[in-house]
Amino acid sequence: MTDNIKIYTVPEVAKILGVNKGSVYSLIHKGVLTAIKFGRYKVPEFAIANFLQAYNGYDLTDLDNIQLIS
C-alpha cells in the first residue's frame, strides 16, 4: 500500500468537484462515490479519480436515474 494516499474531507471534495457539500453526501449515500467514515466522511484521492473515470460522460443530476449524456 502507498504511504502517501491523500484523504479529503467532504468540503474539500465539494471544492474539487465544483459542487456543494450536499451533493457529495448524496454521491456517498447512493454508493456512487466511495468514502471512509472516521467520525466524519473522508474520501481517498483514488476514490475521486475512480469516480471521475467511471462516470465521465454521465448525467448525475438524478442519482436514481444515472444516464449517458446525449
PDB file of N, H, CA, C and O in Angstrom:
ATOM      1  N   MET A   1       0.834  -1.180   0.000  1.00  0.00           N
ATOM      2  CA  MET A   1       0.000   0.000   0.000  1.00  0.00           C
ATOM      3  C   MET A   1       0.878   1.241   0.000  1.00  0.00           C
ATOM      4  O   MET A   1       1.948   1.251   0.607  1.00  0.00           O
ATOM      5  N   THR A   2       0.432   2.271  -0.670  1.00  0.00           N
ATOM      6  H   THR A   2      -0.437   2.263  -1.164  1.00  0.00           H
ATOM      7  CA  THR A   2       1.187   3.506  -0.763  1.00  0.00           C
ATOM      8  C   THR A   2       1.123   4.278   0.545  1.00  0.00           C
ATOM      9  O   THR A   2       0.068   4.358   1.174  1.00  0.00           O
ATOM     10  N   ASP A   3       2.241   4.840   0.950  1.00  0.00           N
ATOM     11  H   ASP A   3       3.098   4.776   0.439  1.00  0.00           H
ATOM     12  CA  ASP A   3       2.302   5.593   2.196  1.00  0.00           C
ATOM     13  C   ASP A   3       1.723   7.000   2.070  1.00  0.00           C
ATOM     14  O   ASP A   3       1.397   7.625   3.079  1.00  0.00           O
ATOM     15  N   ASN A   4       1.592   7.503   0.847  1.00  0.00           N
ATOM     16  H   ASN A   4       1.856   6.995   0.027  1.00  0.00           H
ATOM     17  CA  ASN A   4       1.193   8.890   0.642  1.00  0.00           C
ATOM     18  C   ASN A   4      -0.186   9.031   0.018  1.00  0.00           C
ATOM     19  O   ASN A   4      -0.357   9.809  -0.921  1.00  0.00           O
ATOM     20  N   ILE A   5      -1.168   8.298   0.516  1.00  0.00           N
ATOM     21  H   ILE A   5      -1.028   7.666   1.279  1.00  0.00           H
ATOM     22  CA  ILE A   5      -2.528   8.437  -0.005  1.00  0.00           C
ATOM     23  C   ILE A   5      -3.149   9.677   0.614  1.00  0.00           C
ATOM     24  O   ILE A   5      -3.223   9.805   1.836  1.00  0.00           O
ATOM     25  N   LYS A   6      -3.592  10.583  -0.239  1.00  0.00           N
ATOM     26  H   LYS A   6      -3.532  10.479  -1.232  1.00  0.00           H
ATOM     27  CA  LYS A   6      -4.226  11.816   0.222  1.00  0.00           C
ATOM     28  C   LYS A   6      -5.688  11.520   0.553  1.00  0.00           C
ATOM     29  O   LYS A   6      -6.388  10.859  -0.214  1.00  0.00           O
ATOM     30  N   ILE A   7      -6.136  12.015   1.700  1.00  0.00           N
ATOM     31  H   ILE A   7      -5.567  12.552   2.324  1.00  0.00           H
ATOM     32  CA  ILE A   7      -7.516  11.850   2.156  1.00  0.00           C
ATOM     33  C   ILE A   7      -8.159  13.231   2.226  1.00  0.00           C
ATOM     34  O   ILE A   7      -7.580  14.170   2.773  1.00  0.00           O
ATOM     35  N   TYR A   8      -9.373  13.343   1.662  1.00  0.00           N
ATOM     36  H   TYR A   8      -9.843  12.580   1.218  1.00  0.00           H
ATOM     37  CA  TYR A   8     -10.081  14.621   1.625  1.00  0.00           C
ATOM     38  C   TYR A   8     -11.337  14.583   2.476  1.00  0.00           C
ATOM     39  O   TYR A   8     -11.966  13.535   2.622  1.00  0.00           O
ATOM     40  N   THR A   9     -11.698  15.728   3.038  1.00  0.00           N
ATOM     41  H   THR A   9     -11.187  16.580   2.919  1.00  0.00           H
ATOM     42  CA  THR A   9     -12.970  15.877   3.744  1.00  0.00           C
ATOM     43  C   THR A   9     -14.058  16.172   2.713  1.00  0.00           C
ATOM     44  O   THR A   9     -13.760  16.467   1.556  1.00  0.00           O
ATOM     45  N   VAL A  10     -15.303  16.093   3.133  1.00  0.00           N
ATOM     46  H   VAL A  10     -15.545  15.854   4.073  1.00  0.00           H
ATOM     47  CA  VAL A  10     -16.414  16.380   2.220  1.00  0.00           C
ATOM     48  C   VAL A  10     -16.326  17.801   1.654  1.00  0.00           C
ATOM     49  O   VAL A  10     -16.506  17.968   0.448  1.00  0.00           O
ATOM     50  N   PRO A  11     -16.057  18.829   2.462  1.00  0.00           N
ATOM     51  CA  PRO A  11     -15.932  20.172   1.881  1.00  0.00           C
ATOM     52  C   PRO A  11     -14.805  20.268   0.843  1.00  0.00           C
ATOM     53  O   PRO A  11     -14.936  20.977  -0.155  1.00  0.00           O
ATOM     54  N   GLU A  12     -13.709  19.557   1.083  1.00  0.00           N
ATOM     55  H   GLU A  12     -13.603  18.982   1.894  1.00  0.00           H
ATOM     56  CA  GLU A  12     -12.610  19.568   0.108  1.00  0.00           C
ATOM     57  C   GLU A  12     -13.017  18.877  -1.188  1.00  0.00           C
ATOM     58  O   GLU A  12     -12.692  19.351  -2.276  1.00  0.00           O
ATOM     59  N   VAL A  13     -13.726  17.761  -1.072  1.00  0.00           N
ATOM     60  H   VAL A  13     -13.990  17.376  -0.188  1.00  0.00           H
ATOM     61  CA  VAL A  13     -14.199  17.053  -2.267  1.00  0.00           C
ATOM     62  C   VAL A  13     -15.177  17.939  -3.037  1.00  0.00           C
ATOM     63  O   VAL A  13     -15.128  18.001  -4.265  1.00  0.00           O
ATOM     64  N   ALA A  14     -16.057  18.617  -2.318  1.00  0.00           N
ATOM     65  H   ALA A  14     -16.096  18.567  -1.320  1.00  0.00           H
ATOM     66  CA  ALA A  14     -17.011  19.517  -2.960  1.00  0.00           C
ATOM     67  C   ALA A  14     -16.285  20.587  -3.765  1.00  0.00           C
ATOM     68  O   ALA A  14     -16.683  20.908  -4.885  1.00  0.00           O
ATOM     69  N   LYS A  15     -15.236  21.128  -3.201  1.00  0.00           N
ATOM     70  H   LYS A  15     -14.912  20.868  -2.291  1.00  0.00           H
ATOM     71  CA  LYS A  15     -14.457  22.159  -3.897  1.00  0.00           C
ATOM     72  C   LYS A  15     -13.767  21.570  -5.133  1.00  0.00           C
ATOM     73  O   LYS A  15     -13.762  22.192  -6.195  1.00  0.00           O
ATOM     74  N   ILE A  16     -13.190  20.379  -4.998  1.00  0.00           N
ATOM     75  H   ILE A  16     -13.195  19.873  -4.135  1.00  0.00           H
ATOM     76  CA  ILE A  16     -12.517  19.723  -6.122  1.00  0.00           C
ATOM     77  C   ILE A  16     -13.490  19.472  -7.266  1.00  0.00           C
ATOM     78  O   ILE A  16     -13.163  19.709  -8.429  1.00  0.00           O
ATOM     79  N   LEU A  17     -14.695  18.987  -6.932  1.00  0.00           N
ATOM     80  H   LEU A  17     -14.960  18.794  -5.987  1.00  0.00           H
ATOM     81  CA  LEU A  17     -15.681  18.639  -7.960  1.00  0.00           C
ATOM     82  C   LEU A  17     -16.510  19.837  -8.424  1.00  0.00           C
ATOM     83  O   LEU A  17     -17.208  19.749  -9.433  1.00  0.00           O
ATOM     84  N   GLY A  18     -16.441  20.938  -7.709  1.00  0.00           N
ATOM     85  H   GLY A  18     -15.874  21.010  -6.888  1.00  0.00           H
ATOM     86  CA  GLY A  18     -17.198  22.126  -8.084  1.00  0.00           C
ATOM     87  C   GLY A  18     -18.685  21.989  -7.785  1.00  0.00           C
ATOM     88  O   GLY A  18     -19.528  22.498  -8.524  1.00  0.00           O
ATOM     89  N   VAL A  19     -19.000  21.292  -6.685  1.00  0.00           N
ATOM     90  H   VAL A  19     -18.316  20.879  -6.085  1.00  0.00           H
ATOM     91  CA  VAL A  19     -20.393  21.107  -6.281  1.00  0.00           C
ATOM     92  C   VAL A  19     -20.521  21.483  -4.810  1.00  0.00           C
ATOM     93  O   VAL A  19     -19.529  21.820  -4.164  1.00  0.00           O
ATOM     94  N   ASN A  20     -21.738  21.428  -4.283  1.00  0.00           N
ATOM     95  H   ASN A  20     -22.544  21.155  -4.808  1.00  0.00           H
ATOM     96  CA  ASN A  20     -21.906  21.735  -2.863  1.00  0.00           C
ATOM     97  C   ASN A  20     -21.730  20.474  -2.016  1.00  0.00           C
ATOM     98  O   ASN A  20     -21.710  19.358  -2.535  1.00  0.00           O
ATOM     99  N   LYS A  21     -21.603  20.674  -0.712  1.00  0.00           N
ATOM    100  H   LYS A  21     -21.618  21.581  -0.290  1.00  0.00           H
ATOM    101  CA  LYS A  21     -21.369  19.546   0.194  1.00  0.00           C
ATOM    102  C   LYS A  21     -22.517  18.548   0.159  1.00  0.00           C
ATOM    103  O   LYS A  21     -22.288  17.343   0.263  1.00  0.00           O
ATOM    104  N   GLY A  22     -23.746  19.028   0.014  1.00  0.00           N
ATOM    105  H   GLY A  22     -23.932  20.007  -0.070  1.00  0.00           H
ATOM    106  CA  GLY A  22     -24.907  18.150  -0.042  1.00  0.00           C
ATOM    107  C   GLY A  22     -24.825  17.182  -1.203  1.00  0.00           C
ATOM    108  O   GLY A  22     -25.234  16.027  -1.088  1.00  0.00           O
ATOM    109  N   SER A  23     -24.297  17.653  -2.324  1.00  0.00           N
ATOM    110  H   SER A  23     -23.965  18.591  -2.417  1.00  0.00           H
ATOM    111  CA  SER A  23     -24.137  16.779  -3.491  1.00  0.00           C
ATOM    112  C   SER A  23     -23.124  15.679  -3.212  1.00  0.00           C
ATOM    113  O   SER A  23     -23.312  14.542  -3.642  1.00  0.00           O
ATOM    114  N   VAL A  24     -22.062  16.001  -2.503  1.00  0.00           N
ATOM    115  H   VAL A  24     -21.909  16.925  -2.153  1.00  0.00           H
ATOM    116  CA  VAL A  24     -21.050  14.995  -2.160  1.00  0.00           C
ATOM    117  C   VAL A  24     -21.653  13.963  -1.221  1.00  0.00           C
ATOM    118  O   VAL A  24     -21.437  12.765  -1.402  1.00  0.00           O
ATOM    119  N   TYR A  25     -22.408  14.409  -0.218  1.00  0.00           N
ATOM    120  H   TYR A  25     -22.584  15.383  -0.071  1.00  0.00           H
ATOM    121  CA  TYR A  25     -23.068  13.463   0.683  1.00  0.00           C
ATOM    122  C   TYR A  25     -24.025  12.562  -0.086  1.00  0.00           C
ATOM    123  O   TYR A  25     -24.100  11.365   0.192  1.00  0.00           O
ATOM    124  N   SER A  26     -24.757  13.116  -1.046  1.00  0.00           N
ATOM    125  H   SER A  26     -24.696  14.088  -1.272  1.00  0.00           H
ATOM    126  CA  SER A  26     -25.669  12.309  -1.863  1.00  0.00           C
ATOM    127  C   SER A  26     -24.909  11.261  -2.658  1.00  0.00           C
ATOM    128  O   SER A  26     -25.331  10.107  -2.727  1.00  0.00           O
ATOM    129  N   LEU A  27     -23.793  11.653  -3.258  1.00  0.00           N
ATOM    130  H   LEU A  27     -23.450  12.591  -3.202  1.00  0.00           H
ATOM    131  CA  LEU A  27     -22.968  10.700  -4.009  1.00  0.00           C
ATOM    132  C   LEU A  27     -22.485   9.567  -3.106  1.00  0.00           C
ATOM    133  O   LEU A  27     -22.469   8.406  -3.516  1.00  0.00           O
ATOM    134  N   ILE A  28     -22.098   9.900  -1.898  1.00  0.00           N
ATOM    135  H   ILE A  28     -22.110  10.842  -1.566  1.00  0.00           H
ATOM    136  CA  ILE A  28     -21.621   8.895  -0.949  1.00  0.00           C
ATOM    137  C   ILE A  28     -22.764   7.972  -0.527  1.00  0.00           C
ATOM    138  O   ILE A  28     -22.618   6.750  -0.550  1.00  0.00           O
ATOM    139  N   HIS A  29     -23.896   8.553  -0.142  1.00  0.00           N
ATOM    140  H   HIS A  29     -24.015   9.545  -0.123  1.00  0.00           H
ATOM    141  CA  HIS A  29     -25.021   7.748   0.345  1.00  0.00           C
ATOM    142  C   HIS A  29     -25.613   6.850  -0.732  1.00  0.00           C
ATOM    143  O   HIS A  29     -26.143   5.785  -0.415  1.00  0.00           O
ATOM    144  N   LYS A  30     -25.535   7.249  -1.980  1.00  0.00           N
ATOM    145  H   LYS A  30     -25.104   8.114  -2.238  1.00  0.00           H
ATOM    146  CA  LYS A  30     -26.033   6.425  -3.098  1.00  0.00           C
ATOM    147  C   LYS A  30     -25.001   5.392  -3.542  1.00  0.00           C
ATOM    148  O   LYS A  30     -25.302   4.540  -4.378  1.00  0.00           O
ATOM    149  N   GLY A  31     -23.792   5.457  -2.995  1.00  0.00           N
ATOM    150  H   GLY A  31     -23.547   6.149  -2.316  1.00  0.00           H
ATOM    151  CA  GLY A  31     -22.756   4.500  -3.351  1.00  0.00           C
ATOM    152  C   GLY A  31     -22.034   4.817  -4.648  1.00  0.00           C
ATOM    153  O   GLY A  31     -21.304   3.981  -5.182  1.00  0.00           O
ATOM    154  N   VAL A  32     -22.235   6.007  -5.146  1.00  0.00           N
ATOM    155  H   VAL A  32     -22.827   6.686  -4.713  1.00  0.00           H
ATOM    156  CA  VAL A  32     -21.587   6.435  -6.391  1.00  0.00           C
ATOM    157  C   VAL A  32     -20.136   6.836  -6.128  1.00  0.00           C
ATOM    158  O   VAL A  32     -19.261   6.600  -6.962  1.00  0.00           O
ATOM    159  N   LEU A  33     -19.888   7.431  -4.986  1.00  0.00           N
ATOM    160  H   LEU A  33     -20.599   7.622  -4.309  1.00  0.00           H
ATOM    161  CA  LEU A  33     -18.550   7.833  -4.558  1.00  0.00           C
ATOM    162  C   LEU A  33     -18.242   7.088  -3.262  1.00  0.00           C
ATOM    163  O   LEU A  33     -18.996   7.181  -2.293  1.00  0.00           O
ATOM    164  N   THR A  34     -17.147   6.358  -3.247  1.00  0.00           N
ATOM    165  H   THR A  34     -16.534   6.282  -4.034  1.00  0.00           H
ATOM    166  CA  THR A  34     -16.803   5.615  -2.038  1.00  0.00           C
ATOM    167  C   THR A  34     -16.110   6.518  -1.028  1.00  0.00           C
ATOM    168  O   THR A  34     -15.393   7.452  -1.387  1.00  0.00           O
ATOM    169  N   ALA A  35     -16.344   6.215   0.241  1.00  0.00           N
ATOM    170  H   ALA A  35     -16.926   5.456   0.532  1.00  0.00           H
ATOM    171  CA  ALA A  35     -15.773   7.020   1.313  1.00  0.00           C
ATOM    172  C   ALA A  35     -15.502   6.121   2.513  1.00  0.00           C
ATOM    173  O   ALA A  35     -15.933   4.969   2.570  1.00  0.00           O
ATOM    174  N   ILE A  36     -14.782   6.684   3.457  1.00  0.00           N
ATOM    175  H   ILE A  36     -14.433   7.620   3.410  1.00  0.00           H
ATOM    176  CA  ILE A  36     -14.482   6.038   4.728  1.00  0.00           C
ATOM    177  C   ILE A  36     -15.071   6.937   5.810  1.00  0.00           C
ATOM    178  O   ILE A  36     -15.009   8.162   5.702  1.00  0.00           O
ATOM    179  N   LYS A  37     -15.631   6.344   6.835  1.00  0.00           N
ATOM    180  H   LYS A  37     -15.681   5.350   6.923  1.00  0.00           H
ATOM    181  CA  LYS A  37     -16.177   7.180   7.910  1.00  0.00           C
ATOM    182  C   LYS A  37     -15.382   6.969   9.193  1.00  0.00           C
ATOM    183  O   LYS A  37     -15.427   5.899   9.801  1.00  0.00           O
ATOM    184  N   PHE A  38     -14.659   8.000   9.588  1.00  0.00           N
ATOM    185  H   PHE A  38     -14.622   8.869   9.095  1.00  0.00           H
ATOM    186  CA  PHE A  38     -13.951   8.067  10.862  1.00  0.00           C
ATOM    187  C   PHE A  38     -14.537   9.253  11.598  1.00  0.00           C
ATOM    188  O   PHE A  38     -13.922  10.319  11.641  1.00  0.00           O
ATOM    189  N   GLY A  39     -15.711   9.089  12.176  1.00  0.00           N
ATOM    190  H   GLY A  39     -16.211   8.223  12.141  1.00  0.00           H
ATOM    191  CA  GLY A  39     -16.421  10.225  12.754  1.00  0.00           C
ATOM    192  C   GLY A  39     -17.131  10.995  11.662  1.00  0.00           C
ATOM    193  O   GLY A  39     -18.358  11.102  11.661  1.00  0.00           O
ATOM    194  N   ARG A  40     -16.365  11.525  10.744  1.00  0.00           N
ATOM    195  H   ARG A  40     -15.369  11.438  10.745  1.00  0.00           H
ATOM    196  CA  ARG A  40     -16.892  12.216   9.559  1.00  0.00           C
ATOM    197  C   ARG A  40     -16.406  11.479   8.324  1.00  0.00           C
ATOM    198  O   ARG A  40     -15.433  10.726   8.371  1.00  0.00           O
ATOM    199  N   TYR A  41     -17.100  11.708   7.225  1.00  0.00           N
ATOM    200  H   TYR A  41     -17.891  12.319   7.188  1.00  0.00           H
ATOM    201  CA  TYR A  41     -16.697  11.045   5.979  1.00  0.00           C
ATOM    202  C   TYR A  41     -15.373  11.591   5.473  1.00  0.00           C
ATOM    203  O   TYR A  41     -15.118  12.795   5.516  1.00  0.00           O
ATOM    204  N   LYS A  42     -14.541  10.686   4.995  1.00  0.00           N
ATOM    205  H   LYS A  42     -14.748   9.708   4.960  1.00  0.00           H
ATOM    206  CA  LYS A  42     -13.268  11.016   4.344  1.00  0.00           C
ATOM    207  C   LYS A  42     -13.251  10.285   3.009  1.00  0.00           C
ATOM    208  O   LYS A  42     -13.742   9.162   2.897  1.00  0.00           O
ATOM    209  N   VAL A  43     -12.685  10.931   2.008  1.00  0.00           N
ATOM    210  H   VAL A  43     -12.287  11.843   2.100  1.00  0.00           H
ATOM    211  CA  VAL A  43     -12.652  10.346   0.664  1.00  0.00           C
ATOM    212  C   VAL A  43     -11.202  10.281   0.198  1.00  0.00           C
ATOM    213  O   VAL A  43     -10.543  11.313   0.071  1.00  0.00           O
ATOM    214  N   PRO A  44     -10.701   9.069  -0.058  1.00  0.00           N
ATOM    215  CA  PRO A  44      -9.333   8.939  -0.560  1.00  0.00           C
ATOM    216  C   PRO A  44      -9.225   9.523  -1.972  1.00  0.00           C
ATOM    217  O   PRO A  44     -10.177   9.491  -2.751  1.00  0.00           O
ATOM    218  N   GLU A  45      -8.062  10.045  -2.272  1.00  0.00           N
ATOM    219  H   GLU A  45      -7.288  10.071  -1.639  1.00  0.00           H
ATOM    220  CA  GLU A  45      -7.823  10.650  -3.583  1.00  0.00           C
ATOM    221  C   GLU A  45      -8.130   9.671  -4.720  1.00  0.00           C
ATOM    222  O   GLU A  45      -8.687  10.068  -5.743  1.00  0.00           O
ATOM    223  N   PHE A  46      -7.769   8.390  -4.545  1.00  0.00           N
ATOM    224  H   PHE A  46      -7.316   8.068  -3.713  1.00  0.00           H
ATOM    225  CA  PHE A  46      -8.018   7.424  -5.607  1.00  0.00           C
ATOM    226  C   PHE A  46      -9.516   7.192  -5.825  1.00  0.00           C
ATOM    227  O   PHE A  46      -9.927   6.843  -6.932  1.00  0.00           O
ATOM    228  N   ALA A  47     -10.340   7.380  -4.779  1.00  0.00           N
ATOM    229  H   ALA A  47     -10.006   7.663  -3.880  1.00  0.00           H
ATOM    230  CA  ALA A  47     -11.786   7.222  -4.938  1.00  0.00           C
ATOM    231  C   ALA A  47     -12.349   8.330  -5.823  1.00  0.00           C
ATOM    232  O   ALA A  47     -13.265   8.097  -6.612  1.00  0.00           O
ATOM    233  N   ILE A  48     -11.803   9.529  -5.689  1.00  0.00           N
ATOM    234  H   ILE A  48     -11.059   9.719  -5.048  1.00  0.00           H
ATOM    235  CA  ILE A  48     -12.237  10.640  -6.549  1.00  0.00           C
ATOM    236  C   ILE A  48     -11.838  10.353  -7.991  1.00  0.00           C
ATOM    237  O   ILE A  48     -12.637  10.550  -8.906  1.00  0.00           O
ATOM    238  N   ALA A  49     -10.611   9.891  -8.198  1.00  0.00           N
ATOM    239  H   ALA A  49      -9.962   9.731  -7.454  1.00  0.00           H
ATOM    240  CA  ALA A  49     -10.144   9.564  -9.551  1.00  0.00           C
ATOM    241  C   ALA A  49     -10.985   8.449 -10.160  1.00  0.00           C
ATOM    242  O   ALA A  49     -11.350   8.521 -11.333  1.00  0.00           O
ATOM    243  N   ASN A  50     -11.297   7.413  -9.372  1.00  0.00           N
ATOM    244  H   ASN A  50     -11.000   7.355  -8.418  1.00  0.00           H
ATOM    245  CA  ASN A  50     -12.131   6.309  -9.861  1.00  0.00           C
ATOM    246  C   ASN A  50     -13.524   6.790 -10.223  1.00  0.00           C
ATOM    247  O   ASN A  50     -14.079   6.391 -11.247  1.00  0.00           O
ATOM    248  N   PHE A  51     -14.092   7.650  -9.381  1.00  0.00           N
ATOM    249  H   PHE A  51     -13.642   7.974  -8.549  1.00  0.00           H
ATOM    250  CA  PHE A  51     -15.415   8.222  -9.630  1.00  0.00           C
ATOM    251  C   PHE A  51     -15.428   9.003 -10.937  1.00  0.00           C
ATOM    252  O   PHE A  51     -16.320   8.823 -11.767  1.00  0.00           O
ATOM    253  N   LEU A  52     -14.443   9.867 -11.116  1.00  0.00           N
ATOM    254  H   LEU A  52     -13.719  10.014 -10.442  1.00  0.00           H
ATOM    255  CA  LEU A  52     -14.385  10.684 -12.330  1.00  0.00           C
ATOM    256  C   LEU A  52     -14.221   9.827 -13.587  1.00  0.00           C
ATOM    257  O   LEU A  52     -14.815  10.123 -14.624  1.00  0.00           O
ATOM    258  N   GLN A  53     -13.433   8.790 -13.494  1.00  0.00           N
ATOM    259  H   GLN A  53     -12.950   8.550 -12.652  1.00  0.00           H
ATOM    260  CA  GLN A  53     -13.237   7.905 -14.642  1.00  0.00           C
ATOM    261  C   GLN A  53     -14.506   7.094 -14.924  1.00  0.00           C
ATOM    262  O   GLN A  53     -14.913   6.967 -16.079  1.00  0.00           O
ATOM    263  N   ALA A  54     -15.122   6.555 -13.899  1.00  0.00           N
ATOM    264  H   ALA A  54     -14.792   6.658 -12.961  1.00  0.00           H
ATOM    265  CA  ALA A  54     -16.292   5.700 -14.073  1.00  0.00           C
ATOM    266  C   ALA A  54     -17.508   6.465 -14.587  1.00  0.00           C
ATOM    267  O   ALA A  54     -18.302   5.918 -15.353  1.00  0.00           O
ATOM    268  N   TYR A  55     -17.662   7.718 -14.177  1.00  0.00           N
ATOM    269  H   TYR A  55     -17.017   8.162 -13.555  1.00  0.00           H
ATOM    270  CA  TYR A  55     -18.863   8.476 -14.530  1.00  0.00           C
ATOM    271  C   TYR A  55     -18.614   9.587 -15.537  1.00  0.00           C
ATOM    272  O   TYR A  55     -19.468  10.452 -15.732  1.00  0.00           O
ATOM    273  N   ASN A  56     -17.453   9.570 -16.176  1.00  0.00           N
ATOM    274  H   ASN A  56     -16.760   8.867 -16.018  1.00  0.00           H
ATOM    275  CA  ASN A  56     -17.186  10.530 -17.242  1.00  0.00           C
ATOM    276  C   ASN A  56     -18.199  10.302 -18.363  1.00  0.00           C
ATOM    277  O   ASN A  56     -18.342   9.185 -18.860  1.00  0.00           O
ATOM    278  N   GLY A  57     -18.895  11.358 -18.757  1.00  0.00           N
ATOM    279  H   GLY A  57     -18.780  12.266 -18.353  1.00  0.00           H
ATOM    280  CA  GLY A  57     -19.879  11.252 -19.828  1.00  0.00           C
ATOM    281  C   GLY A  57     -21.285  10.926 -19.345  1.00  0.00           C
ATOM    282  O   GLY A  57     -22.181  10.709 -20.161  1.00  0.00           O
ATOM    283  N   TYR A  58     -21.493  10.889 -18.033  1.00  0.00           N
ATOM    284  H   TYR A  58     -20.765  11.066 -17.371  1.00  0.00           H
ATOM    285  CA  TYR A  58     -22.804  10.578 -17.479  1.00  0.00           C
ATOM    286  C   TYR A  58     -23.441  11.805 -16.846  1.00  0.00           C
ATOM    287  O   TYR A  58     -22.754  12.695 -16.346  1.00  0.00           O
ATOM    288  N   ASP A  59     -24.772  11.833 -16.880  1.00  0.00           N
ATOM    289  H   ASP A  59     -25.330  11.109 -17.286  1.00  0.00           H
ATOM    290  CA  ASP A  59     -25.557  12.867 -16.219  1.00  0.00           C
ATOM    291  C   ASP A  59     -25.898  12.358 -14.826  1.00  0.00           C
ATOM    292  O   ASP A  59     -26.636  11.383 -14.680  1.00  0.00           O
ATOM    293  N   LEU A  60     -25.366  13.012 -13.810  1.00  0.00           N
ATOM    294  H   LEU A  60     -24.766  13.803 -13.929  1.00  0.00           H
ATOM    295  CA  LEU A  60     -25.588  12.608 -12.429  1.00  0.00           C
ATOM    296  C   LEU A  60     -26.578  13.524 -11.716  1.00  0.00           C
ATOM    297  O   LEU A  60     -26.626  13.554 -10.486  1.00  0.00           O
ATOM    298  N   THR A  61     -27.365  14.270 -12.485  1.00  0.00           N
ATOM    299  H   THR A  61     -27.327  14.245 -13.484  1.00  0.00           H
ATOM    300  CA  THR A  61     -28.335  15.182 -11.897  1.00  0.00           C
ATOM    301  C   THR A  61     -29.314  14.438 -11.000  1.00  0.00           C
ATOM    302  O   THR A  61     -29.646  14.910  -9.913  1.00  0.00           O
ATOM    303  N   ASP A  62     -29.779  13.269 -11.457  1.00  0.00           N
ATOM    304  H   ASP A  62     -29.510  12.886 -12.340  1.00  0.00           H
ATOM    305  CA  ASP A  62     -30.696  12.426 -10.697  1.00  0.00           C
ATOM    306  C   ASP A  62     -29.968  11.114 -10.407  1.00  0.00           C
ATOM    307  O   ASP A  62     -29.827  10.273 -11.295  1.00  0.00           O
ATOM    308  N   LEU A  63     -29.510  10.940  -9.179  1.00  0.00           N
ATOM    309  H   LEU A  63     -29.624  11.623  -8.458  1.00  0.00           H
ATOM    310  CA  LEU A  63     -28.709   9.766  -8.846  1.00  0.00           C
ATOM    311  C   LEU A  63     -29.499   8.466  -8.868  1.00  0.00           C
ATOM    312  O   LEU A  63     -28.915   7.382  -8.843  1.00  0.00           O
ATOM    313  N   ASP A  64     -30.827   8.568  -8.914  1.00  0.00           N
ATOM    314  H   ASP A  64     -31.302   9.448  -8.934  1.00  0.00           H
ATOM    315  CA  ASP A  64     -31.661   7.369  -9.051  1.00  0.00           C
ATOM    316  C   ASP A  64     -31.868   7.018 -10.516  1.00  0.00           C
ATOM    317  O   ASP A  64     -32.454   5.979 -10.822  1.00  0.00           O
ATOM    318  N   ASN A  65     -31.400   7.859 -11.423  1.00  0.00           N
ATOM    319  H   ASN A  65     -30.925   8.703 -11.175  1.00  0.00           H
ATOM    320  CA  ASN A  65     -31.591   7.657 -12.849  1.00  0.00           C
ATOM    321  C   ASN A  65     -30.362   8.190 -13.598  1.00  0.00           C
ATOM    322  O   ASN A  65     -30.460   9.145 -14.368  1.00  0.00           O
ATOM    323  N   ILE A  66     -29.222   7.569 -13.364  1.00  0.00           N
ATOM    324  H   ILE A  66     -29.142   6.792 -12.739  1.00  0.00           H
ATOM    325  CA  ILE A  66     -27.969   7.993 -13.996  1.00  0.00           C
ATOM    326  C   ILE A  66     -27.978   7.567 -15.460  1.00  0.00           C
ATOM    327  O   ILE A  66     -28.212   6.401 -15.778  1.00  0.00           O
ATOM    328  N   GLN A  67     -27.720   8.528 -16.348  1.00  0.00           N
ATOM    329  H   GLN A  67     -27.530   9.475 -16.090  1.00  0.00           H
ATOM    330  CA  GLN A  67     -27.786   8.262 -17.781  1.00  0.00           C
ATOM    331  C   GLN A  67     -26.574   8.838 -18.487  1.00  0.00           C
ATOM    332  O   GLN A  67     -25.930   9.769 -18.004  1.00  0.00           O
ATOM    333  N   LEU A  68     -26.278   8.259 -19.648  1.00  0.00           N
ATOM    334  H   LEU A  68     -26.801   7.502 -20.041  1.00  0.00           H
ATOM    335  CA  LEU A  68     -25.261   8.841 -20.522  1.00  0.00           C
ATOM    336  C   LEU A  68     -25.741  10.211 -20.980  1.00  0.00           C
ATOM    337  O   LEU A  68     -26.931  10.408 -21.227  1.00  0.00           O
ATOM    338  N   ILE A  69     -24.825  11.142 -21.090  1.00  0.00           N
ATOM    339  H   ILE A  69     -23.859  10.982 -20.890  1.00  0.00           H
ATOM    340  CA  ILE A  69     -25.169  12.455 -21.633  1.00  0.00           C
ATOM    341  C   ILE A  69     -25.377  12.289 -23.131  1.00  0.00           C
ATOM    342  O   ILE A  69     -24.541  11.733 -23.844  1.00  0.00           O
ATOM    343  N   SER A  70     -26.506  12.782 -23.576  1.00  0.00           N
ATOM    344  H   SER A  70     -27.185  13.233 -22.997  1.00  0.00           H
ATOM    345  CA  SER A  70     -26.782  12.661 -25.022  1.00  0.00           C
ATOM    346  C   SER A  70     -26.747  14.004 -25.704  1.00  0.00           C
ATOM    347  O   SER A  70     -26.957  14.088 -26.914  1.00  0.00           O
TER     348      SER A  70
END
